C-alpha cells in the first residue's frame, strides 16, 4: 500500500494556507501559521475565493510543532526575511526532507541550503490576498507554479512533488533551470513593486514616460548582473522584456497596487533586500554598478523607517 505524502507547510500565510488546503485532499498535511489563524482554521476551516473557485477546507493547522516528525516535503512560504529564523527553529526537520521554497525574491534557496542538501526552488505566479484569519482571496493566476531542484536539475523528488500538486488541482510545471525562473520572476517584481510602493500608484500608472524611464534603467541593470553571473532569463534581452512588461503584463495588472505598499502602510518590513537589494548585492560581487536599484532600495528602506516611526528629524 502506498501511503499519502506527508507535507509540512511552514510560515503559512496568504500563499501557504491555500496550498496546504489543496494538498490536504491528496496528502497528509500540517500547516504552521500564527496562533490566531491556527485556532480559527482548526475550528471553522479555511475559506478560499477567487480564481481557484470558492471553497472551504479543513486540515491540520497549528502554531508550532510539539515534537520531531518525519515529512516527505517541507514547504517554506513565509516572507523572505523570516527564512533564516524558520530554518534555525526547524533545523532537525529540514535536514531530513525535500525542502521547497515558495517565496518571493532571491536568496531563500541559498539560506535553506545551509540546513538541507535537498532544496527545491519554486516560482509562484498566482496572486494571493489574506482577508482575515481564515479567508484567502486568489486575485489572479498568471500561469502554473514552477519547481525544480536548486540550483539546477529535475529529479524524482521534484517529479514526485509535481505529481502530488497536480492531483491536488494545483497547476505546476517542472524545470531543470529553476534559478533562471526565480530571477525571471524577480525581474518582474523589481520592475514594478518598489516603484508602485514609493509612489502609491497602481501598476497602470507606471507606463507614464517619467516612471517608465526609471523602470528601463532598473531592468537594464538587472540584465547586466544576471548575464555576468551566467543566468539565463525567460526573455533574451532587456528590450524583449520591456516590450512584454509594457504591452502584456501591465495591462492585465493595471488596477493592482504593490503588495510592498501594503506592507509599508501596515508598518510591516518589506522584502526589498531580497528583490532590488539582491540585485545590488550581486552587482557588488560582480563589479557591476547598479545605481538605480540601489536608490530604489534606499527609498523603500526610508519609507519603512517613516512607517515605523524610527526616522529622527534634525535637532534644534
matplotlib code that plots the C-alpha trace (Angstrom):
import matplotlib.pyplot as plt

x = [0.0, 1.3, 0.9, 0.0, 2.9, 3.5, 3.8, 4.7, 4.0, 6.0, 5.3, 1.8, 0.0, -1.6, 0.4, 0.9, -2.6, -4.3, -1.5, -2.0, -5.8, -5.4, -2.7, -4.7, -7.0, -4.4, -1.7, -1.2, -0.7, 0.3, 0.4, 2.2, 0.8, 0.2, -1.8, -5.0, -5.3, -4.5, -7.4, -9.8, -8.9, -8.9, -12.5, -14.1, -11.9, -10.2, -12.3, -10.8, -12.4, -11.5, -9.5, -9.3, -13.0, -15.0, -14.5, -14.0, -11.3, -10.4, -6.8, -4.4, -3.3, -1.1, 1.0, 4.1, 5.1, 5.3, 8.0, 10.0, 8.1, 9.1, 7.9, 8.5, 8.3, 8.6, 7.3, 8.5, 6.0, 7.0, 8.3, 11.9, 13.2, 11.8, 13.5, 16.7, 14.7, 12.4, 15.4, 17.0, 13.9, 13.1, 16.6, 16.2, 13.2, 14.6, 17.7, 15.8, 13.3, 13.0, 12.6, 10.7, 10.8, 7.6, 8.7, 9.5, 13.0, 16.5, 18.5, 15.9, 17.2, 20.8, 19.7, 17.8, 20.9, 22.8, 20.4, 19.5, 21.2, 17.7, 16.4, 13.7, 13.1, 9.6, 8.1, 4.5, 2.7, -0.6, -1.9, -3.0, -4.6, -5.2, -8.6, -8.9, -7.7, -9.3, -10.1, -7.8, -8.8, -7.0, -6.8, -5.0, -3.4, -0.7, 0.5, 1.3, 3.7, 7.3, 9.5, 13.0, 16.0, 18.1, 20.2, 19.5, 18.2, 15.0, 14.9, 12.5, 11.9, 10.8, 8.7, 7.1, 6.0, 4.7, 2.6, 1.1, 0.4, -1.3, -3.5, -4.4, -5.6, -2.6, -1.2, 2.5, 5.4, 8.9, 12.1, 15.8, 16.7, 14.9, 17.5, 16.7, 13.0, 13.5, 15.5, 12.8, 10.1, 12.4, 12.9, 9.1, 8.9, 11.9, 10.5, 7.1, 6.7, 9.1, 8.1, 4.4, 5.2, 7.2, 4.7, 1.5, 0.1, -1.3, 0.8, -1.0, 0.2, 3.9, 3.6, 3.9, 7.2, 8.9, 8.3, 8.9, 12.4, 13.2, 11.9, 14.0, 17.2, 16.2, 15.7, 19.0, 21.0, 19.4, 20.2, 23.8, 24.1, 22.4, 24.2, 27.6, 26.5, 25.7, 22.0, 19.6, 16.3, 13.0, 13.4, 16.6, 17.3, 16.0, 14.1, 12.1, 11.2, 10.3, 8.0, 6.3, 6.0, 4.5, 2.3, 1.2, 1.8, 1.0, -2.3, -3.5, -2.4, -3.2, -5.5, -3.3, -1.0, 2.1, 1.9, 5.0, 2.9, 0.5, 3.5, 4.6, 1.1, 0.7, 4.1, 5.5, 9.0, 9.2, 11.2, 13.3, 16.6, 15.6, 14.4, 16.3, 18.6, 19.7, 20.5, 22.7, 24.5, 25.1, 26.3, 28.9, 30.1, 30.5, 31.8, 28.7, 27.2, 23.5, 22.7, 19.0, 18.4, 20.4, 18.4, 15.1, 16.2, 17.2, 13.9, 11.9, 14.0, 13.3, 9.6, 9.8, 11.5, 8.8, 6.1, 7.8, 8.4, 12.2, 13.2, 14.7, 14.4, 17.1, 17.7, 17.2]
y = [0.0, 3.5, 6.0, 9.6, 12.0, 13.8, 17.6, 20.3, 23.9, 26.5, 30.2, 29.5, 32.7, 34.0, 31.6, 28.6, 28.3, 27.7, 25.4, 23.4, 23.3, 22.0, 19.5, 18.1, 16.5, 14.0, 14.2, 14.2, 18.0, 20.0, 23.8, 26.1, 29.6, 32.3, 31.2, 33.2, 31.8, 28.3, 28.4, 29.8, 27.4, 24.4, 25.2, 26.6, 25.7, 27.9, 29.9, 30.3, 32.6, 34.0, 32.5, 29.0, 28.9, 29.3, 26.5, 25.7, 23.3, 21.6, 20.5, 20.3, 23.8, 24.6, 27.5, 25.2, 21.6, 19.7, 17.3, 15.8, 14.2, 12.8, 14.6, 13.9, 17.6, 20.8, 23.9, 27.3, 30.0, 32.9, 36.3, 36.2, 37.9, 35.1, 32.2, 32.1, 32.0, 29.3, 27.2, 27.6, 26.7, 23.6, 22.6, 19.0, 18.5, 20.4, 18.2, 15.1, 16.2, 17.8, 21.5, 23.7, 27.5, 29.1, 32.6, 36.0, 37.2, 36.0, 34.2, 32.0, 28.8, 29.7, 30.2, 26.9, 25.2, 25.9, 23.4, 20.9, 19.3, 18.7, 22.1, 22.7, 26.1, 27.2, 30.1, 31.3, 33.2, 33.4, 36.4, 35.7, 38.2, 37.4, 38.9, 37.6, 34.9, 32.2, 33.9, 34.0, 35.5, 34.4, 37.6, 36.3, 33.3, 34.2, 30.7, 27.4, 27.2, 26.1, 23.8, 22.4, 21.2, 24.2, 25.5, 23.2, 19.8, 17.8, 14.5, 12.1, 14.3, 17.2, 15.0, 13.4, 16.8, 17.8, 14.7, 15.4, 19.0, 18.0, 15.5, 18.2, 20.5, 22.9, 23.8, 23.1, 22.6, 21.2, 22.8, 21.9, 25.6, 26.9, 29.6, 31.3, 31.1, 32.6, 35.5, 36.0, 36.4, 38.7, 40.8, 41.4, 42.2, 44.6, 46.4, 47.2, 46.6, 49.2, 52.0, 51.4, 51.3, 54.5, 56.5, 54.9, 54.4, 51.4, 49.5, 51.0, 54.5, 53.3, 53.4, 57.2, 58.3, 59.6, 56.4, 54.2, 55.7, 54.5, 51.0, 50.9, 51.7, 49.1, 46.4, 47.1, 46.9, 43.6, 42.1, 43.2, 41.5, 38.2, 37.9, 38.4, 35.7, 33.2, 33.1, 32.8, 34.7, 33.9, 36.9, 37.1, 40.8, 43.9, 45.2, 42.0, 42.0, 45.7, 45.1, 42.2, 44.3, 47.3, 45.5, 42.4, 42.3, 45.8, 46.0, 42.9, 44.2, 47.9, 48.4, 46.5, 48.1, 46.6, 44.2, 46.1, 49.2, 47.3, 46.2, 49.8, 51.1, 48.4, 49.0, 45.6, 45.1, 44.7, 42.2, 44.9, 43.3, 40.1, 42.0, 45.1, 44.8, 41.4, 42.9, 45.5, 42.8, 40.6, 43.7, 44.5, 40.9, 41.0, 44.6, 45.9, 49.3, 49.2, 52.8, 52.8, 49.6, 51.0, 54.2, 52.4, 50.1, 53.0, 54.8, 51.8, 51.5, 55.1, 54.6, 51.6, 53.9, 56.5, 54.0, 52.5, 56.0, 55.5, 58.5, 61.2, 64.8, 67.5, 68.7, 72.4]
z = [0.0, -1.0, 1.8, 1.1, 1.1, 4.4, 3.8, 6.3, 5.4, 7.4, 7.5, 6.2, 5.3, 2.1, -0.1, 2.3, 3.6, 0.3, -0.8, 2.4, 1.8, -1.7, -0.9, 2.1, -0.4, -1.6, 1.2, 4.9, 5.5, 8.6, 8.3, 10.8, 11.0, 13.5, 16.6, 15.9, 12.4, 13.6, 16.1, 13.5, 10.8, 13.1, 14.3, 11.1, 8.2, 5.6, 3.1, -0.4, -3.0, -6.4, -9.3, -7.7, -7.1, -3.8, -1.2, 2.4, 3.5, 6.8, 7.5, 10.4, 11.3, 14.3, 15.6, 16.3, 16.2, 19.5, 18.5, 15.7, 12.9, 9.5, 6.4, 2.7, 1.8, 3.8, 2.1, 3.3, 2.3, 4.6, 3.9, 2.8, 5.9, 8.1, 6.2, 8.3, 11.6, 10.3, 9.2, 12.6, 14.5, 12.5, 11.5, 12.7, 10.4, 7.5, 7.3, 6.5, 3.9, 0.5, 1.3, -1.1, -1.2, -2.5, -1.7, -3.3, -4.0, -4.3, -1.6, 0.1, -1.5, -0.6, 3.0, 3.1, 1.5, 4.8, 6.5, 3.8, 0.8, -0.8, -1.8, -4.4, -5.8, -6.5, -8.5, -7.7, -10.5, -8.6, -6.6, -3.0, -0.7, 3.0, 4.0, 7.6, 9.9, 7.8, 4.4, 1.4, -2.0, -5.2, -7.3, -10.4, -11.9, -14.4, -15.0, -13.4, -10.5, -11.4, -9.4, -9.9, -8.0, -6.9, -8.4, -11.4, -12.3, -12.1, -10.2, -8.6, -5.6, -7.9, -10.1, -7.0, -5.7, -9.1, -9.1, -5.7, -6.7, -9.9, -8.2, -5.7, -8.6, -8.4, -11.8, -11.8, -14.2, -13.6, -14.9, -14.8, -14.7, -11.7, -10.9, -14.1, -13.4, -10.0, -11.4, -14.2, -11.6, -9.6, -12.7, -12.8, -9.1, -9.1, -12.1, -10.6, -6.9, -5.3, -7.7, -7.0, -3.3, -3.3, -5.4, -4.1, -7.7, -9.5, -12.0, -14.9, -14.0, -14.2, -18.0, -17.9, -19.6, -16.5, -14.4, -17.4, -17.8, -14.3, -15.0, -18.1, -16.1, -13.4, -16.0, -17.9, -14.6, -13.7, -17.1, -16.8, -13.4, -14.4, -17.7, -15.9, -13.5, -16.3, -15.5, -18.4, -18.1, -19.8, -22.1, -24.1, -23.7, -21.9, -24.9, -25.3, -21.6, -21.6, -24.5, -22.6, -19.5, -21.3, -23.8, -22.0, -18.2, -17.0, -19.0, -17.2, -13.8, -14.5, -11.5, -9.0, -6.4, -4.9, -2.0, -0.8, -0.5, 1.8, 3.9, 4.3, 5.1, 7.8, 9.3, 8.2, 6.9, 3.1, 1.1, -0.6, 0.5, -1.5, -4.5, -5.8, -2.8, -4.0, -7.4, -5.7, -3.6, -6.7, -8.6, -6.0, -6.0, -9.8, -10.0, -11.8, -10.9, -10.1, -9.1, -9.9, -8.0, -5.1, -4.9, -5.2, -2.3, -0.1, -0.8, 0.3, 3.4, 4.1, 3.7, 6.1, 8.6, 8.3, 8.8, 11.8, 13.3, 13.5, 11.4, 13.6, 12.5, 12.9, 16.4, 17.1]

ax = plt.figure().add_subplot(projection="3d")
ax.plot(x, y, z, "-o")
ax.set_aspect("equal")
plt.show()
